[in-house]
Structures are given as structure tokens and as C-alpha cells.
Amino acid sequence: MQGQIEQTKAEKKKKILIVEDERNIAQLLAYNMMQAGYDYDIAADGVEGLRRALTGEYDLILLDLMLPKMDGFEVCRRAREKINTPIIIVTAREEEVEKVMGLEIGADDYVTKPFKLRELLARIKANIRRASNEFVKKPEPEENIIKIRGLVIDLNRYHVTNHGAEVPLTKKDYDLLVHLAKNPGRVFTREELLEQVWGYEGYYGDIRTVDVAIRRLREKLEADPTKPEYLFTKRGVGYYLK
Ligand code: CA
């Protein structure tokens, strides 16, 4: 009996919180989560969504932006102060994508409605996998600090300084910076970065995600973002750091 209980525990389904006020969409999402082998809960407004998110019992949160009582931006920002659960923003408008990515509300990803189911599932899987890897991965003691001129990345403390001043970065921007800094001079295509940093298979990713993140990193790191000293563009190819 004991063995059986442990086995059930080990195979515990991942649980997804769906924050969505449109009933049809919420039910469509719920049905597909169930089909894909996930447990789920639905919250139909922002206040309830935040309350549930803060319980910390979810492996991932699908968050609509336009919600009654509290909008998705606010839910995301407040949730992020307390929990590290991956958050995927589900937005109806293509134009909102850059806004979402640029706002630094702490979202991990986004999809646009109407979403393609396979794409959404691939992103859910990638985000859950990355979150659980982060939990397990520990950096090797001897390679804990990367120094590139004034730029110092402390891998143990997830801490970045530039000429002694702290550089506040979102988790994803930090991951991108570390990935580039571990391979100085190596040019990565945007597709490679999507796959290696965001964890997508190239087919599903949106390369604008990389452009927006690079732009944001430059604004944080470079004295003059238009004349970068660290983060360079190889025209027609991709990005590199040196
Ligand atoms: Ca809505």
C-alpha cells in the first residue's frame, strides 16, 4: 500500500490555474488542459485569480489581461512579488504583445488569441519544464562569477552589477544575459536563443520575444543603447556579447 501511495505522489499531475472571464474560452482551455493530462482550476476574475495564484499550489498560470475586478497586468505584478510560478499571458490583441513584454510585470511568456492549441501546449510544457529545472540546477562552485569588463554576473546570487551598480533584471532577461555571457563572441541566431533560453522548439517561438528582450537588456546595461559596448547585433544573423 505504501508503495502505491508513493507512486501516486510521484506521478502527481501538474496543475494549471486558468484566469479567464470569458466562459467559453475558459472551458475550452480547461477541456484541453484535461486532455493534455493536467489538473486545472478556473478563476473568472482578477481578484479570485490572484487569491488562487498566491496559494502557490499551481505549476503554471494562464492569465487573461482584460478581467473584471482587477486586470491581468495587476494580477501578474502582484503575484510576482510573492511567487515564482510561470505565468503565460493570454492576450487578444497582437498590439499588446510588445506592451506585455516591455512592461516588466514579470510574465514569462505570452500567447495571442485565437491561440493555436499545439503552440499553447508546447509553451506550457516548456515553461513548466524550465521552472522545474531551475529548481534542481545548482551552478558549479568554481564558475560562479562571470566578469566582462565592468559587467559582473554572480551566478550564485542571480545578481548583476555594471561598474559596481546593481542592474535589476527579470528572470528571463537574466537567463538571456547569462547564456550570451557564457559564450562570449559567439553569435546566436534568434531561433537558437528562443530554443536555448526560452526552451521552445523553433517552430513555436516568436522571434520578436528575443528582440524585445535584447532591447530591454541594452537599456539596462549600456550607457548608450544605440552604441552598445556589450550586446552586439550581427546584422542578418543574430546577437552576441563580448
Ligand atoms: Ca477577458
Boltz pocket constraint, residues with backbone or C-beta under 6 A from the ligand:
constraints:
  - pocket:
      binder: B
      contacts: [[A, 20], [A, 21], [A, 22], [A, 64], [A, 65], [A, 66], [A, 67]]
      max_distance: 6.0
